[in-house]
Amino acid sequence: MPPKTYAERDAEFRKRQQERADNERKTQEEQQKAAQKAADCERSRGYMRALEDGVRVTRTDAAGNREYIDDAQRAAEMDRMRKAIRELCS
């Protein structure tokens, strides 16, 4: 097998550089996703604690008015948070 030309060696080098850059980008994206998931998990747990502790929770309606959630809405929110915690905190 004849020795590789400069162009062939350069092409291989550039390919390795691109692969390394792609791997670094992918690793960084995965780390960002994991950090976001951890933050979402903690936020969901905090909201769940507030719901369980009976803290008065408000929502803003379409007109911009603040309204307090009732017991049925609180139960629905707690169910929603349990599902979110299962997904985010695993």
Rosetta blueprint (number, residue, H / E / L):
1 M L
2 P L
3 P L
4 K L
5 T L
6 Y H
7 A H
8 E H
9 R H
10 D H
11 A H
12 E H
13 F H
14 R H
15 K H
16 R H
17 Q H
18 Q H
19 E H
20 R H
21 A H
22 D H
23 N H
24 E H
25 R H
26 K H
27 T H
28 Q H
29 E H
30 E H
31 Q H
32 Q H
33 K H
34 A H
35 A H
36 Q H
37 K H
38 A H
39 A H
40 D H
41 C H
42 E H
43 R H
44 S H
45 R H
46 G H
47 Y H
48 M H
49 R H
50 A H
51 L H
52 E H
53 D H
54 G L
55 V L
56 R L
57 V L
58 T E
59 R E
60 T E
61 D L
62 A L
63 A L
64 G L
65 N L
66 R E
67 E E
68 Y E
69 I L
70 D L
71 D H
72 A H
73 Q H
74 R H
75 A H
76 A H
77 E H
78 M H
79 D H
80 R H
81 M H
82 R H
83 K H
84 A H
85 I H
86 R H
87 E H
88 L H
89 C L
90 S L
